[in-house]
């Protein structure tokens, strides 16, 4: 049933953030259409964290059962020393995290999450092969033009078109991303190649000088996802899918914990990803047009919150647009509610890069001591503001 205000919503971008926002808006009764430039929906990357602040949104969209089918519920987050794997901090993520925050923590393959959201979308609302080239805010609506010659009209336009957002560049001009000094090797290893290591179902971070390694299971436990973040000078390519050399990856971790080296020995394919950062925007919305997810707050991966924050955006947008305000006022309210929180998560992610990459010495010793006291980012007390947050409850 249509919402009483009758608004037509256009979303550019059919990734996780765009589709989840569409489902939240459809549930609220809006006439929603999603325009995706690709001819086939696909997700680059591999692993994705669905923390309790995100799973609560997916549960409310009726996706709890399907999420449970492919999502892996790790027992713990474990943070370890690089040389010998000594455990510094272990935070429960199984039953305990659900009891603490009300919803489970999952680790998933990005493609599984995207497929779940696409399956839930009414087919007639999803338009593939539509690359936005221009839009005009007429004051009473938004007119869209696409590279295939198609046009569309809407009352509100949401740019969920990612880190290279066309909507953002039209609204605010071109930006200049800044290389963070860090690149990542990423990939997946079939569990059959790791049976001899008797790995437990946990998420792990090995921290060392100028680099760290993250591993966790995805795809119902059939694959081990790994991301190796390494400080590297003079990287120029902002790419997810440049092929890397597994031998070079292994060489980077020479001298590390034997279990790390054993896992990397099983890697047959890896991709390289240059990590670029953008300064937080001071605003996301102009009249009837706004941004969502990576289009307005791209996240470095050190908090595993990129998708979760996009899901929160969609839930808040649906709630704001359901009110009695005009469209422009509703989008300003959305921005006012979401921008401070998203910016805080961005800042926390930047801080984690420094924390994870400390060289051995006084700062590292102090960091390790803080971990043993539960004073760092993965203790329940420290992540309550993040995992315990109910985005929709912000809108009253």
MILO-102763 format. One record per atom (N, C-alpha, C, CB): x, y, z; residue in three letters. Coordinates in steps of 0.1 Angstrom, whole numbers, plus 5000, padded with zeros to 4 digits. Glycine has a CB too. Example, Ala and Ser with C-alpha at 12.3 -4.5 7.8 and 13.67 -1.06 7.14 Angstrom:
! residues 2
513249435078ALA
512349555078ALA
513249675078ALA
511349555090ALA
512849785071SER
513749895071SER
512950005079SER
514149945057SER
This chain:
! residues 396
500949885000UNK
500050005000UNK
500950125000UNK
499050005012UNK
500550224992UNK
501350354991UNK
501350425004UNK
500850434980UNK
502350495008UNK
502350585019UNK
501450695016UNK
503850635022UNK
500850755027UNK
499850855025UNK
500450975018UNK
499250895038UNK
501751005019UNK
502251125013UNK
502551094998UNK
503551165019UNK
502450974993UNK
502550934979UNK
503850964972UNK
501551014972UNK
504950964979UNK
506251004973UNK
506750884965UNK
507251044984UNK
507350924953UNK
508050834945UNK
509550854948UNK
507650864929UNK
510250744950UNK
511650744954UNK
512450684943UNK
511850684968UNK
513450744938UNK
514450684929UNK
515750664937UNK
514650774916UNK
516350554935UNK
517650514941UNK
518550484930UNK
517450404952UNK
519650544929UNK
520750504920UNK
521750424927UNK
521350634912UNK
521950304922UNK
522950214929UNK
522250094935UNK
523650284940UNK
522549974929UNK
521849854934UNK
522849764942UNK
521349774922UNK
523649824950UNK
524549744959UNK
523749724972UNK
525849824962UNK
524449674982UNK
523849634994UNK
523149755001UNK
524949585004UNK
523749875001UNK
523149995007UNK
521850034999UNK
524050105007UNK
521950044986UNK
520850084978UNK
519649994979UNK
521250094964UNK
519849854978UNK
518749764979UNK
518149754993UNK
519249624975UNK
518949765003UNK
518449765017UNK
517649885019UNK
519549755027UNK
518050005014UNK
517250125016UNK
515950115008UNK
518050245011UNK
515950054996UNK
514750034989UNK
513749944996UNK
515049964975UNK
514249835002UNK
513349745010UNK
512749815022UNK
514149625014UNK
513549895029UNK
513049975040UNK
511950075036UNK
514250055047UNK
512250135024UNK
511250235019UNK
509950165014UNK
511850315008UNK
510150055008UNK
508949975003UNK
508149925015UNK
509449854995UNK
508749885025UNK
508049845037UNK
507249955043UNK
509049785047UNK
507850075042UNK
507150195047UNK
506050245038UNK
508150305049UNK
505850185026UNK
504750215017UNK
505050305005UNK
503750275025UNK
506350325003UNK
506750414992UNK
506750344978UNK
508050484995UNK
506650424968UNK
506750374954UNK
508250394951UNK
505850454944UNK
509050284951UNK
510450294950UNK
510950224937UNK
511150224962UNK
511950284930UNK
512550224919UNK
514050244921UNK
512150284905UNK
514850134918UNK
516250134919UNK
516850124905UNK
516750004928UNK
517850204902UNK
518450214889UNK
519950174891UNK
518350354882UNK
520350064885UNK
521750014887UNK
522450014873UNK
521749874893UNK
523650074873UNK
524350084860UNK
524849944854UNK
525550174862UNK
525149854863UNK
525549724858UNK
524349644851UNK
526149634869UNK
524649554842UNK
523649474836UNK
523349354844UNK
524049434822UNK
524249324853UNK
524049204862UNK
524449254876UNK
524849074857UNK
523649214886UNK
524049254900UNK
525249164904UNK
522849234909UNK
526249234909UNK
527349154915UNK
528049244925UNK
528349114904UNK
528749174935UNK
529549244945UNK
530949214944UNK
528949214959UNK
531849314943UNK
533249294944UNK
533549284959UNK
534049414938UNK
534749224962UNK
535149204976UNK
534649064980UNK
534549304985UNK
534849034992UNK
534448904997UNK
533748905010UNK
535748814998UNK
534448925021UNK
533848915034UNK
533149045038UNK
534848875045UNK
532149025046UNK
531349145052UNK
530849105066UNK
530149185042UNK
530949205075UNK
530449195088UNK
529049245089UNK
531449265098UNK
528149165095UNK
526849215098UNK
526749215113UNK
525749115091UNK
527049325119UNK
527049335133UNK
525649365138UNK
527949455138UNK
525349355151UNK
524049365156UNK
523249485152UNK
524049355171UNK
523949605151UNK
523249725146UNK
522749705132UNK
524149845147UNK
523349615124UNK
522849595110UNK
521949475110UNK
524049565101UNK
522149365117UNK
521249255117UNK
519849285122UNK
521849135125UNK
519749375131UNK
518449415136UNK
517649475124UNK
518549525147UNK
518249545115UNK
517549605104UNK
517149495094UNK
518449705097UNK
518049405091UNK
517749295082UNK
516649205088UNK
518949205079UNK
516649185101UNK
515549105108UNK
514249175106UNK
515849085122UNK
514249305107UNK
512949375106UNK
512449375092UNK
513149525111UNK
513349355082UNK
512949345068UNK
512449205065UNK
514049385059UNK
512449115075UNK
511948975073UNK
512948885067UNK
510748985064UNK
514248915069UNK
515348835063UNK
516148755073UNK
516248925055UNK
515548735085UNK
516348665095UNK
516648525091UNK
515548675108UNK
515648455086UNK
515948305083UNK
516948295072UNK
514548245079UNK
516848375061UNK
517748355050UNK
519148395055UNK
517248445038UNK
519248505062UNK
520548545067UNK
521248435076UNK
520448675076UNK
520448365083UNK
521048265092UNK
521448145084UNK
519948215102UNK
520948125071UNK
521348015063UNK
522748025058UNK
520447995051UNK
523248145055UNK
524548155049UNK
525548235058UNK
524548225036UNK
524948305068UNK
525848385077UNK
526548295087UNK
525048485084UNK
527748325090UNK
528548245100UNK
528548325113UNK
529948225095UNK
528148265124UNK
528148325137UNK
529448285145UNK
526948295145UNK
530448375144UNK
531748335151UNK
531648335166UNK
532848435147UNK
532448255172UNK
532348245187UNK
532948365193UNK
533048115192UNK
534048415187UNK
534848525193UNK
535448615183UNK
535948475203UNK
535748735187UNK
536748815180UNK
538048795189UNK
536348975179UNK
539148765182UNK
540448745189UNK
541448835183UNK
540848595188UNK
542148905191UNK
543248995187UNK
544548935192UNK
543049145192UNK
545548925183UNK
546748845186UNK
548048925182UNK
546748715179UNK
549148885189UNK
550448935185UNK
550948865173UNK
551448905197UNK
551648945165UNK
552148905152UNK
553148785152UNK
552649015144UNK
554048785162UNK
555148695161UNK
554748555165UNK
556248735170UNK
553948545176UNK
553648415182UNK
552248385183UNK
554348405195UNK
551348475179UNK
549948455180UNK
549348465194UNK
549648315175UNK
550148525203UNK
549648535217UNK
548348615218UNK
550748605226UNK
547348555225UNK
546048615225UNK
546048735235UNK
545048515230UNK
545648855229UNK
545648975237UNK
544249005242UNK
546149095229UNK
543248985234UNK
541849015238UNK
540948915231UNK
541549165234UNK
539948865238UNK
538948775232UNK
537548825236UNK
539248625237UNK
536748865226UNK
535448915229UNK
534448815224UNK
535249055222UNK
533448775232UNK
532448685227UNK
531548745216UNK
531548635239UNK
531248665206UNK
530448715195UNK
529248615192UNK
531248735182UNK
529148515200UNK
528048415197UNK
526848455205UNK
528548275202UNK
526348355213UNK
525148385221UNK
525248505229UNK
524848265230UNK
526448535234UNK
526748645243UNK
526448775237UNK
528148645248UNK
526848795224UNK
526648925218UNK
525148945215UNK
527448935204UNK
524448835212UNK
522948855210UNK
522248885223UNK
522348725204UNK
522748825233UNK
522148865246UNK
522449005250UNK
522648765257UNK
523649055247UNK
524049185251UNK
523349295242UNK
525549205249UNK
523149275229UNK
522649375220UNK
521349345214UNK
523749405210UNK
520849225216UNK
519549195211UNK
519449125197UNK
518749315210UNK
520549125190UNK
520549065177UNK
521949005174UNK
520249175166UNK
521948905165UNK
523248835163UNK
524248905155UNK
522948705156UNK
525448865156UNK
526548905147UNK
526948805137UNK
527848945156UNK
526848835124UNK
527148745113UNK
528348785105UNK
525948725104UNK
529048695099UNK
530048715090UNK
529648645077UNK
531548675095UNK
529648715066UNK
529048675054UNK
529948705041UNK
527648735052UNK
529648635031UNK
530148665018UNK
529248785012UNK
530148545008UNK
529848885007UNK
529149005002UNK
528148964992UNK
530049104997UNK
528548864983UNK
527648824972UNK
526348754978UNK
528348734963UNK
526448684989UNK
525348624995UNK
524348725000UNK
525748525006UNK
524848835007UNK
524048935012UNK
523349015001UNK
524849035020UNK
524049044990UNK
523449114979UNK
522349024972UNK
524549144968UNK
522648894970UNK
521648804964UNK
520348794973UNK
522248664962UNK
520548794986UNK
519348794995UNK
518548914993UNK
519848785010UNK
519149034993UNK
518449164991UNK
517749164978UNK
519349274993UNK
518449124967UNK
517849124954UNK
516649034953UNK
518949084943UNK
516748924959UNK
515648824959UNK
514448884965UNK
516048694965UNK
514648964976UNK
513449024983UNK
512849144975UNK
513949074996UNK
513649204965UNK
513149314958UNK
512049274947UNK
514249384951UNK
510949334946UNK
510049314935UNK
510749344922UNK
508749394936UNK
510649244913UNK
511449254900UNK
511149384893UNK
511249134892UNK
509949424893UNK
509549544885UNK
510149674890UNK
508049554884UNK
510649674903UNK
511249794909UNK
512749804906UNK
510949794923UNK
513349704901UNK
514849704899UNK
515149714884UNK
515449574905UNK
515849824880UNK
516149844866UNK
517649844864UNK
515649984862UNK
518149734857UNK
519549724855UNK
519949794842UNK
519949574854UNK
521249814840UNK
521749874828UNK
521350024827UNK
521249804816UNK
521150084838UNK
520750234839UNK
521850304846UNK
519450254846UNK
522750374838UNK
523850454844UNK
523450604843UNK
525150434836UNK
523350664855UNK
522850794856UNK
523950894850UNK
522650834871UNK
523450984841UNK
524351084836UNK
524051224840UNK
524251074820UNK
522751244844UNK
522351384848UNK
521051374856UNK
522251484836UNK
520751474864UNK
519451494870UNK
519151644872UNK
519351414883UNK
517951674872UNK
517451814874UNK
516451814885UNK
516951874861UNK
516651894896UNK
515751914906UNK
514852034902UNK
516451944920UNK
513552004899UNK
512652104893UNK
512052194904UNK
511652044885UNK
512252154917UNK
511552214928UNK
510352144932UNK
511152354924UNK
509652074923UNK
508551984926UNK
508851844924UNK
507352024918UNK
510051814919UNK
510451674916UNK
511851664911UNK
509451604907UNK
512251544907UNK
513651524902UNK
513451454889UNK
514551454912UNK
514151504878UNK
514151434865UNK
515451374863UNK
513751534854UNK
515551244860UNK
516751174858UNK
516951134843UNK
516751044867UNK
518251134839UNK
518651094826UNK
519750984827UNK
519151204817UNK
519650884818UNK
520550764819UNK
521250754805UNK
519850644822UNK
522450684806UNK
523250674794UNK
522550594783UNK
524550614797UNK
521650514786UNK
520950424776UNK
519750504770UNK
520450304783UNK
519650634773UNK
518550714767UNK
517350714775UNK
518250664754UNK
517250634785UNK
515950634794UNK
515950754803UNK
515950504802UNK
514750794807UNK
514550904816UNK
513550854827UNK
513951024809UNK
513550924838UNK
512650884849UNK
512351004857UNK
513250774858UNK
511251004864UNK
510851114873UNK
510551054887UNK
509551184868UNK
510951134897UNK
510751094911UNK
510551224920UNK
511951014916UNK
510051204931UNK
509851314941UNK
511151324949UNK
508751284950UNK
511951224951UNK
513151224959UNK
514151134951UNK
512951174973UNK
515451174951UNK
516551094945UNK
517551064956UNK
517251174933UNK
517850944957UNK
518850894967UNK
520050834959UNK
518250784977UNK
521250904961UNK
522450854955UNK
523050744964UNK
523350964952UNK
522850624960UNK
523550514967UNK
524550444958UNK
522550404973UNK
525250524950UNK
526050484939UNK
527550474942UNK
525850564927UNK
527850454955UNK
529150414958UNK
530250524959UNK
529650314949UNK
531450474961UNK
532550564964UNK
532850664952UNK
533850484967UNK
532450624940UNK
532650704928UNK
531350764924UNK
533250624916UNK
530550804933UNK
529150854931UNK
528950964921UNK
528550894944UNK
528150934911UNK
527751034901UNK
526951144908UNK
527050974889UNK
525951104917UNK
525151194923UNK
525951294932UNK
524051124932UNK
526951244939UNK
527751324948UNK
528551424939UNK
528751244956UNK
529051384928UNK
529851474920UNK
529051584914UNK
530651394909UNK
527751544910UNK
526851654905UNK
526451754916UNK
525651584898UNK
526251704927UNK
525851784938UNK
526951874943UNK
525251704950UNK
528151814945UNK
529151884953UNK
530451904945UNK
529451814966UNK
530551854933UNK
531751864925UNK
532651744927UNK
532451984928UNK
533651734918UNK
534651624919UNK
535451634932UNK
535551624907UNK
535851524937UNK
536651524949UNK
538051454946UNK
536051444961UNK
538951464955UNK
540251414953UNK
540651314964UNK
541351524952UNK
540351184962UNK
540651094973UNK
542151094977UNK
540250954969UNK
542451064989UNK
543851064994UNK
544250924998UNK
543951165006UNK
545350884992UNK
545850754996UNK
546250745010UNK
547050714987UNK
545850645017UNK
546150625032UNK
547450575035UNK
545050535037UNK
548250535025UNK
549550475028UNK
549450325031UNK
550150545040UNK
548250275028UNK
547950135031UNK
547250065019UNK
547150115044UNK
547649945016UNK
546949865006UNK
546649725013UNK
547749844993UNK
545749655006UNK
545349525012UNK
545349415001UNK
543849535017UNK
545749305005UNK
545549174998UNK
544349115004UNK
546849084999UNK
543449064995UNK
542249005000UNK
541948874992UNK
541049095000UNK
541148784998UNK
540848664990UNK
540048564999UNK
542048604984UNK
539848444993UNK
539048345000UNK
539848214998UNK
537648324994UNK
539848125008UNK
540447995008UNK
539447895012UNK
541647995018UNK
539147785003UNK
538247685007UNK
538747615020UNK
538147574995UNK
537747585028UNK
538147525041UNK
538847385040UNK
536947505050UNK
538547315029UNK
539247185027UNK
540747205027UNK
538747125014UNK
541247315022UNK
542747335022UNK
543347365035UNK
543047445012UNK
542447385045UNK
542847425059UNK
542547325070UNK
542247565062UNK
542047215066UNK
541547115076UNK
542647075086UNK
541046995069UNK
543847075081UNK
545047025089UNK
545347125100UNK
546247005080UNK
544847255099UNK
545147355109UNK
544047355120UNK
545147495103UNK
542947285119UNK
541947265129UNK
541547405134UNK
542547185141UNK
541147495125UNK
540847635128UNK
539447635135UNK
540847715116UNK
539347715146UNK
538047735152UNK
537247835145UNK
538247775168UNK
535947835147UNK
535047935141UNK
535148065149UNK
533547885140UNK
536148145146UNK
536448265153UNK
536948365142UNK
537448255165UNK
536748495145UNK
537348605137UNK
538648645144UNK
536348725135UNK
539748665136UNK
541048685142UNK
541748805136UNK
541848565142UNK
542448885144UNK
543248995139UNK
544648965144UNK
542649135143UNK
545648955136UNK
547048955140UNK
547649095137UNK
547848845132UNK
548149155148UNK
548649295146UNK
550149295147UNK
548049375157UNK
550749365138UNK
552249375138UNK
552749505132UNK
552749265130UNK
554049535132UNK
554549655127UNK
554149685112UNK
556049655128UNK
553449795110UNK
553049845097UNK
552149755089UNK
554349865089UNK
551549655096UNK
550549575089UNK
549749485098UNK
551349485078UNK
548649435094UNK
547849335101UNK
547149245092UNK
546849405111UNK
546649135097UNK
545949035090UNK
544649005097UNK
546748905088UNK
543548995089UNK
542148965095UNK
541748835088UNK
541149075093UNK
541248735095UNK
540648615089UNK
539348585096UNK
541648495091UNK
538348535088UNK
537148485094UNK
536448405083UNK
536248605099UNK
535448315087UNK
534748225079UNK
533548295073UNK
534348095086UNK
533248265060UNK
532048315054UNK
531348195046UNK
532348435044UNK
530248235039UNK
529548135030UNK
529248005037UNK
530448105018UNK
528548025049UNK
528147905057UNK
529247825062UNK
527247815048UNK
530447885063UNK
531647815068UNK
532447745058UNK
531247725079UNK
532047755045UNK
532847685034UNK
534047755030UNK
531847675022UNK
534247885033UNK
535347965028UNK
535948045040UNK
534948055017UNK
537248055040UNK
537948145049UNK
538248275042UNK
539248085055UNK
537748385047UNK
538048515041UNK
539248575048UNK
536848615043UNK
540148635040UNK
541348695046UNK
541548835040UNK
542648615044UNK
541948925048UNK
542349065043UNK
543649095050UNK
541249175047UNK
544749115043UNK
546049155048UNK
546249305045UNK
547149065042UNK
546249385055UNK
546449535053UNK
547949565055UNK
545549615062UNK
548549635046UNK
549949655046UNK
550349795042UNK
550749555036UNK
551149865050UNK
551549995047UNK
552549995035UNK
552250065059UNK
552150075024UNK
552950075012UNK
552950215006UNK
552349965002UNK
554150255002UNK
554250394997UNK
553850394982UNK
555650444999UNK
553350514978UNK
553150544964UNK
552250464956UNK
554550544957UNK
551150414963UNK
550050344955UNK
549150444949UNK
549250254965UNK
548850424936UNK
548050524929UNK
546650464924UNK
548850574917UNK
546350344925UNK
545250284918UNK
544150254929UNK
545550154910UNK
542950314928UNK
541850284937UNK
541050174931UNK
541050414939UNK
541450054933UNK
540849934927UNK
540649824937UNK
541749884915UNK
539549744934UNK
539249634943UNK
539749504937UNK
537749624945UNK
540049504924UNK
540149374916UNK
541449354909UNK
538949364907UNK
542449424913UNK
543749404907UNK
544349274912UNK
544749524909UNK
544749184904UNK
545349064908UNK
546649074915UNK
545448964897UNK
546849004926UNK
548149004933UNK
548848874932UNK
547849044948UNK
550048874937UNK
550848754937UNK
550848684950UNK
552348784932UNK
550348564952UNK
550348494965UNK
551648484971UNK
549648364964UNK
552748464963UNK
554048454968UNK
554548584975UNK
555048414957UNK
554148694968UNK
554548824974UNK
553748844987UNK
554248934964UNK
552548804988UNK
551748815000UNK
552448735011UNK
550248764998UNK
552748615008UNK
553448535018UNK
554748595023UNK
553748385013UNK
555548655014UNK
556748715018UNK
556548825027UNK
557548765005UNK
555448895026UNK
555149005035UNK
555048965050UNK
553949085031UNK
554648835052UNK
554448785065UNK
555548685070UNK
553048715066UNK
556648695063UNK
557748615068UNK
558148645082UNK
559048635058UNK
558248545091UNK
558648565105UNK
557448585114UNK
559448695106UNK
556248585108UNK
554948595116UNK
554648455122UNK
553848645108UNK
553548455131UNK
553048335137UNK
552948225127UNK
551648365143UNK
553448105130UNK
553447995121UNK
552047965116UNK
553947865128UNK
550947985124UNK
549647955119UNK
549248055108UNK
548647965130UNK
549748185109UNK
549448275098UNK
550148235085UNK
550048415102UNK
551448195087UNK
552148145075UNK
551448025069UNK
553648125078UNK
550947935077UNK
550347815072UNK
549047845065UNK
550047715084UNK
548247935070UNK
547047975063UNK
547348045049UNK
546248075071UNK
548348125049UNK
548748195036UNK
549348095026UNK
549648315039UNK
549947985031UNK
550447885021UNK
549347825013UNK
551147775029UNK
548047835018UNK
546947775011UNK
546347875001UNK
545847725021UNK
546747995001UNK
546248094992UNK
546648074977UNK
546548234996UNK
545748054968UNK
546048034954UNK
545748154946UNK
545347914949UNK
544848244951UNK
544448364943UNK
544248474953UNK
543148334935UNK
544748594950UNK
544548714958UNK
544348834950UNK
545748724968UNK
543748934955UNK
543549064948UNK
544049174957UNK
542049084945UNK
544449274950UNK
545049394957UNK
544149514957UNK
546449434951UNK
544049584968UNK
543049684970UNK
543849804976UNK
541849634979UNK
543949914969UNK
544550034975UNK
543450114983UNK
545050124964UNK
543850144995UNK
542950215004UNK
543050365004UNK
543150165019UNK
541950424999UNK
541950564997UNK
540850625007UNK
541650614983UNK
541150745012UNK
540250805021UNK
539650935015UNK
540950835035UNK
538550985020UNK
537951105017UNK
537551185029UNK
536751085007UNK
537751305029UNK
537351385041UNK
535851385042UNK
537851535040UNK
535251375055UNK
533851375057UNK
533151495050UNK
533451365071UNK
532051475044UNK
531251585038UNK
530651665049UNK
530251535028UNK
530451795047UNK
529751875057UNK
528251865055UNK
530252025056UNK
527851815043UNK
526351795041UNK
526151685030UNK
525751925036UNK
525051625031UNK
524751515021UNK
523551555012UNK
524451385029UNK
522751645016UNK
521451675009UNK
521451805003UNK
520351655019UNK
520751814991UNK
520451944985UNK
518951934980UNK
521451984973UNK
518152004987UNK
516652004983UNK
516151864983UNK
516452064970UNK
515751804971UNK
515151674970UNK
516151564968UNK
514051674960UNK
517351584969UNK
518451484965UNK
519351464977UNK
519251534953UNK
519651334980UNK
520551304991UNK
521451194988UNK
519751285004UNK
522351154997UNK
523351054995UNK
523150945006UNK
524751104994UNK
523750825003UNK
523650715012UNK
524850625011UNK
522350635010UNK
525350575022UNK
526450475022UNK
527750535017UNK
526050365013UNK
528450455010UNK
529850495005UNK
529750624997UNK
530450394997UNK
528650664991UNK
528550784984UNK
528750904992UNK
527150794977UNK
528450895005UNK
528651015014UNK
529550985026UNK
527351055019UNK
529750865030UNK
530650835041UNK
531450705039UNK
529850825055UNK
532350705029UNK
533150585026UNK
533950555038UNK
534050605014UNK
534050425042UNK
534650375054UNK
535950305051UNK
533750295062UNK
537050335058UNK
538150245057UNK
537750115065UNK
539450305064UNK
538350005061UNK
537849875066UNK
538149835081UNK
538349765058UNK
538749935088UNK
539249895101UNK
538249895113UNK
540349995105UNK
536949915109UNK
535849905119UNK
534849805114UNK
535250035122UNK
535049755101UNK
534049655095UNK
532649705096UNK
534149525102UNK
532449845093UNK
531149905095UNK
530549965082UNK
531150005105UNK
531249945071UNK
530750015058UNK
529349975055UNK
531649975047UNK
529049845054UNK
527749805050UNK
526749835061UNK
527749655047UNK
527149815074UNK
526249835085UNK
525749975085UNK
526949795098UNK
526650075083UNK
526250215083UNK
525350245072UNK
527550305083UNK
525550185060UNK
524650205049UNK
523250155052UNK
525150135036UNK
523150035059UNK
521849985063UNK
521250075073UNK
522049845070UNK
521950135082UNK
521350235091UNK
520850355084UNK
522450275102UNK
521550405074UNK
521150515065UNK
519750485060UNK
522150545054UNK
519550365054UNK
518250335048UNK
517150335057UNK
518350205041UNK
517350275069UNK
516350265079UNK
515950405084UNK
516850185091UNK
516850495086UNK
516550635090UNK
515850715079UNK
517850705095UNK
516350695067UNK
515650765055UNK
514250725055UNK
516350725042UNK
513950595056UNK
512550555055UNK
511650615066UNK
512450405056UNK
512250625078UNK
511550685089UNK
511350835087UNK
512250655102UNK
512350905083UNK
512251045081UNK
511251085070UNK
513651105077UNK
511251005058UNK
510351035047UNK
508950995050UNK
510850965035UNK
508750915061UNK
507350875064UNK
506650985073UNK
507450745072UNK
507351085076UNK
506751195084UNK
505951285076UNK
507851265092UNK
505451395082UNK
504651495075UNK
505451605070UNK
503651545085UNK
506751605071UNK
507551715065UNK
507551705050UNK
508951715071UNK
507951825044UNK
508151815029UNK
509451735027UNK
508151955023UNK
509651705014UNK
510751615011UNK
512151675015UNK
510751584996UNK
512351805012UNK
513651865015UNK
513851865030UNK
513652005009UNK
512851895038UNK
512951895052UNK
513251765058UNK
511751955059UNK
512651655052UNK
512851525056UNK
514251475054UNK
511851425050UNK
514851515042UNK
516151485039UNK
517151555048UNK
516451515024UNK
516851685051UNK
517751755061UNK
517751685074UNK
517251905062UNK
516551645078UNK
516551575091UNK
517351445091UNK
515051545095UNK
517251365080UNK
518051245078UNK
519451275079UNK
517751185064UNK
519951385072UNK
521351425073UNK
521751455087UNK
521551535063UNK
520951535094UNK
521251585107UNK
521351465117UNK
520251675112UNK
520551365115UNK
520651245124UNK
521751155120UNK
519351165122UNK
522151135108UNK
523051035104UNK
524551085103UNK
522650975091UNK
524651215098UNK
526051255095UNK
526951255108UNK
525951405090UNK
526551295119UNK
527451285131UNK
527851145134UNK
526851355143UNK
526951055134UNK
527250915137UNK
528250855127UNK
526050825139UNK
527850865114UNK
528750815104UNK
530150875104UNK
528050835090UNK
530251005107UNK
531551065108UNK
532351015119UNK
531351215109UNK
531650985130UNK
532350925142UNK
532850785139UNK
531350915154UNK
532150705131UNK
532550575128UNK
533750585118UNK
531450485121UNK
533650675109UNK
534850705100UNK
536050735108UNK
534450815090UNK
535950825117UNK
537150855125UNK
537650745133UNK
536750975135UNK
536750655139UNK
537250545147UNK
537950445138UNK
536050475153UNK
537450425125UNK
538150335116UNK
539550385113UNK
537350325103UNK
539750515111UNK
541050575109UNK
541950545121UNK
540950725106UNK
541450565133UNK
542250545145UNK
542750395146UNK
541450575157UNK
541850305142UNK
542250165143UNK
543450125134UNK
541150075139UNK
543650195123UNK
544750175114UNK
546050195123UNK
544750255102UNK
546150305130UNK
547350335138UNK
547450225149UNK
547150475144UNK
546350195155UNK
546450105166UNK
546949965162UNK
545050085173UNK
546449915151UNK
546849785146UNK
548249775141UNK
545849745135UNK
548849885137UNK
550149885130UNK
551349935139UNK
550049965118UNK
551149945152UNK
552249995160UNK
553449905159UNK
551750005174UNK
554649965158UNK
555849885159UNK
556049845174UNK
557049975154UNK
556849735176UNK
557049695189UNK
557849795197UNK
557949565189UNK
557349825209UNK
557949925217UNK
556949975228UNK
558450045209UNK
557250095234UNK
556350145245UNK
554850155241UNK
556850275249UNK
554550215229UNK
553150235225UNK
552450095224UNK
553050315212UNK
553150005217UNK
552649875215UNK
552349805229UNK
553549785207UNK
553349815238UNK
553149755251UNK
551949815259UNK
554449775260UNK
551749945257UNK
550650015264UNK
549349965257UNK
550750165263UNK
549349955244UNK
548149905237UNK
547749765241UNK
548349905222UNK
548749675242UNK
548449535246UNK
547949535260UNK
549749455245UNK
548449615269UNK
547949615283UNK
546549665283UNK
548849715291UNK
546249765275UNK
544849815274UNK
543849705270UNK
544749935266UNK
544349625260UNK
543449515255UNK
543149415266UNK
544149445244UNK
544149375274UNK
543949285285UNK
542949335295UNK
545249245291UNK
542849465296UNK
541849525305UNK
540549555299UNK
542449655311UNK
540249515287UNK
539049535280UNK
538749675277UNK
537949475289UNK
539749755274UNK
539549895272UNK
539649935257UNK
540549975280UNK
539649835248UNK
539749865234UNK
538549845226UNK
540949785228UNK
538649855213UNK
537549865204UNK
536649745204UNK
537949895191UNK
537049625208UNK
536249505206UNK
535649455220UNK
536949395200UNK
535849535230UNK
535149495243UNK
533749535242UNK
535849565255UNK
532849465249UNK
531449505249UNK
531249645253UNK
530649405258UNK
531849685264UNK
531749825269UNK
532049925258UNK
532549845281UNK
533149905251UNK
533649995241UNK
532750005229UNK
535049965238UNK
532149895225UNK
531349895212UNK
529849905215UNK
531649765205UNK
529449935227UNK
528049945230UNK
527350055221UNK
527749975245UNK
528150175220UNK
527550285211UNK
527350245197UNK
528550395212UNK
528150145192UNK
528050095179UNK
527049985177UNK
529450055174UNK
527249875184UNK
526449755182UNK
525049765188UNK
527149635188UNK
524949845199UNK
523649855205UNK
522749965199UNK
523849885220UNK
523150025189UNK
522450135183UNK
521250085175UNK
523350225174UNK
520050145177UNK
518850125169UNK
518650245160UNK
517650085178UNK
518950235148UNK
518950355139UNK
517550415138UNK
519450325125UNK
516550325136UNK
515150365134UNK
514650445146UNK
514250255130UNK
515150405158UNK
514650465170UNK
515150615171UNK
515150395182UNK
516150655163UNK
516550795163UNK
515450885159UNK
517850805154UNK
514550835150UNK
513550915144UNK
512250905153UNK
513250875129UNK
511951015160UNK
510851015169UNK
509851125165UNK
511251025184UNK
